[in-house]
Amino acid sequence: MIARLRRHLGAASDGGESDAGLSLVELLVAMMLTSILMALVGGMFVNVALATSASNATTQRSSTAANAMNELVKVVRQGANNAVSGQTVDPALVSATSTALTLYSFVDASPTAPAPTKVAFRMDGTKLLEDRWTATSPSGYWVFTGSPTTRVIGTSIVTNGADPLFAYRTADGTVGPGTTALTLDQRKTITSIRITVTITNDSRAGSSPVIITNTVGMPNLKASGTAK
């Protein structure tokens, strides 16, 4: 059939006439081959589009997890105790559960006039929120009053018992809490926090979630002598 097409086109280009033409069978075969070729090209295009979508979804989820972890690590690493009028010290961890954490931190503090910030991390559905209170010193002690500034630092975040968002370690490696908050005496003994950021799975990128885990020490507590 291809040879006849060439002869037909060659005769036409030489100025001759070819009235042999194509038979109906040959035309149907040509249409069928064209359809198969288009199906192959279309299938390839769909597969490439799906692979690209999956790659983009994985990259986006990984970036979300990494950004949330970076902020958590930055704040926790600068955790510090806060002196309070009438008592020796207020421990760095103000409140601590498996899904929420409030602490004093010198994150983003000025090197010439450092002041602590009170920071809270909490879940709102699948959003991880960060609240910040600015410190004031009306009587020689840092206090935190007024409304906090709030921002979202991560979305599509899930928590579970096996890998909680926050797990707290003492110097001897004890991990807690379970479903209850740490007591005051327990909060005084914490020297590091294990953070696990889990992003929900995405049907475009397979069924596995994105999980990042990091154990963050708080060297300021050891330097002050309140955590051994």
C-alpha positions in Angstrom: 0.0 0.0 0.0 2.9 2.3 0.8 4.5 1.6 -2.5 1.2 2.4 -4.3 1.0 5.7 -2.4 4.5 6.6 -3.5 3.8 5.7 -7.1 0.6 7.7 -7.0 2.3 10.8 -5.4 5.3 10.5 -7.8 3.1 10.4 -10.8 1.3 13.5 -9.6 4.5 15.4 -8.9 5.9 14.6 -12.4 2.9 16.2 -14.0 1.4 12.9 -15.0 -2.0 11.6 -14.2 -2.7 8.8 -11.9 -6.3 7.6 -11.9 -5.5 4.4 -10.0 -6.3 6.1 -6.6 -6.7 4.3 -3.3 -9.1 1.5 -2.7 -11.6 1.6 0.2 -9.7 -1.2 2.0 -6.4 0.8 1.7 -8.1 3.9 3.0 -9.6 2.0 6.0 -6.2 0.5 6.8 -4.6 3.9 6.7 -7.2 5.3 9.0 -6.8 2.4 11.4 -3.0 2.9 11.5 -3.5 6.6 12.1 -5.9 5.9 14.9 -3.4 3.5 16.6 -0.6 6.0 16.3 -2.8 8.8 17.8 -3.8 6.4 20.7 -0.2 5.7 21.4 0.7 9.4 21.4 -2.3 10.3 23.5 -1.5 7.5 26.1 2.1 8.7 26.3 0.9 12.3 26.9 -1.5 11.2 29.7 1.2 9.2 31.4 3.6 12.1 31.3 0.9 14.4 32.7 0.1 12.1 35.5 3.8 11.6 36.4 4.3 15.4 36.4 1.3 15.9 38.6 2.5 13.2 41.1 6.0 14.7 41.2 4.6 18.2 41.8 2.3 16.9 44.6 5.2 15.1 46.3 7.4 18.2 46.0 4.7 20.5 47.4 4.0 18.2 50.4 7.7 17.8 51.1 8.2 21.5 51.0 5.2 22.0 53.4 6.7 19.5 55.9 10.2 21.0 55.6 9.0 24.6 56.1 6.9 23.6 59.2 9.8 21.6 60.6 12.3 24.5 60.1 10.1 26.9 62.0 9.5 24.4 64.9 13.2 23.7 65.2 14.2 27.3 65.1 11.8 28.2 67.9 12.4 25.1 70.1 16.2 25.3 69.9 16.1 28.9 71.3 13.9 27.8 74.2 14.8 29.4 77.6 13.5 29.8 81.1 12.0 33.0 82.1 12.5 34.7 85.5 9.3 35.6 87.3 8.7 38.0 90.2 8.3 36.1 93.4 9.8 32.8 92.2 13.2 31.5 91.0 12.2 30.7 87.4 9.3 29.9 85.1 10.3 26.9 83.0 10.8 27.3 79.3 7.9 25.0 78.5 4.7 26.8 79.6 2.5 24.0 78.5 3.2 20.8 76.6 1.0 18.1 75.1 1.4 15.7 72.2 -0.3 18.1 69.8 0.3 21.6 71.3 3.3 23.4 72.8 3.8 26.8 74.4 7.3 28.0 75.4 9.5 30.9 75.9 12.1 31.4 73.2 14.8 33.8 72.2 14.0 33.2 68.5 14.6 36.2 66.3 15.9 38.1 69.3 18.0 41.3 68.8 21.7 40.6 69.5 22.1 44.0 71.2 18.9 43.9 73.3 17.7 40.3 73.5 14.2 39.7 74.7 12.3 36.4 74.8 9.1 35.7 72.8 6.3 33.5 74.0 5.4 31.1 71.2 2.6 28.6 71.0 2.1 25.9 68.4 -1.4 24.4 68.1 -3.5 22.4 65.6 -6.6 23.7 64.0 -8.0 20.8 62.1 -5.2 19.9 59.8 -3.5 23.4 60.0 -0.5 24.0 62.3 -0.8 27.5 63.7 1.9 29.6 65.5 1.0 32.3 68.0 3.5 34.8 69.2 3.4 37.3 72.1 5.9 40.1 72.4 7.6 40.6 75.7 7.5 43.8 77.8 9.4 44.6 81.0 7.4 47.0 83.2 9.0 46.0 86.5 12.3 44.3 85.5 10.7 41.0 84.6 9.5 39.9 81.1 5.8 39.6 80.8 3.6 38.7 77.9 0.2 40.4 77.6 -2.1 41.5 74.8 -3.2 39.6 71.7 -0.8 37.4 69.9 0.0 37.4 66.2 -1.0 34.2 64.5 0.0 32.6 61.3 -0.3 29.2 59.5 3.0 27.4 59.3 1.7 24.1 57.8 -1.4 22.5 56.3 -2.6 19.0 55.6 -0.8 17.9 58.9 -2.1 14.9 60.8 -1.2 13.6 64.2 -1.4 10.1 65.6 -0.5 8.2 68.8 2.4 6.3 67.2 4.2 9.4 65.9 2.9 12.5 67.8 3.7 16.0 66.8 5.6 16.5 70.0 7.3 14.0 72.3 9.4 15.2 75.2 12.7 13.8 76.5 14.5 14.2 79.7 18.3 13.9 80.1 18.0 10.1 80.6 15.9 9.7 77.4 12.5 9.3 78.8 9.8 10.1 76.3 6.3 11.6 77.1 3.6 12.6 77.4 0.8 10.3 76.2 -2.5 11.9 75.9 -2.1 14.2 79.0 -0.2 17.4 79.4 3.1 17.5 81.3 3.0 18.7 84.9 5.1 21.6 86.1 7.7 19.3 87.6 7.9 17.3 84.4 8.3 20.4 82.3 11.3 21.5 84.4 13.1 18.3 83.5 12.7 18.4 79.7 15.9 18.9 77.7 14.9 18.1 74.2 11.7 17.6 72.1 11.2 15.1 69.3 9.1 16.7 66.6 7.3 14.6 63.9 5.6 16.5 61.0 3.3 14.2 59.1 1.6 15.4 55.9 -1.5 13.5 54.7 -1.2 11.2 51.7 -2.1 12.4 48.2 -3.9 10.2 45.6 -1.8 11.9 42.9 1.4 10.9 44.6 0.7 7.4 46.0 -0.7 6.5 49.3 2.3 7.1 51.6 2.3 10.3 53.7 5.4 12.6 54.0 7.0 12.2 57.4 9.9 14.3 58.8 11.2 13.6 62.3 13.8 15.7 64.2 14.9 15.7 67.9 15.8 19.2 69.0 17.9 20.0 72.0 17.5 23.2 74.1 21.1 24.2 75.0 20.0 27.3 76.8 18.4 25.2 79.6 21.6 23.2 80.1 23.6 26.5 80.2 21.4 27.9 82.9 21.8 24.8 85.0 18.1 24.1 85.2 18.3 20.9 83.0 20.9 18.3 83.6 
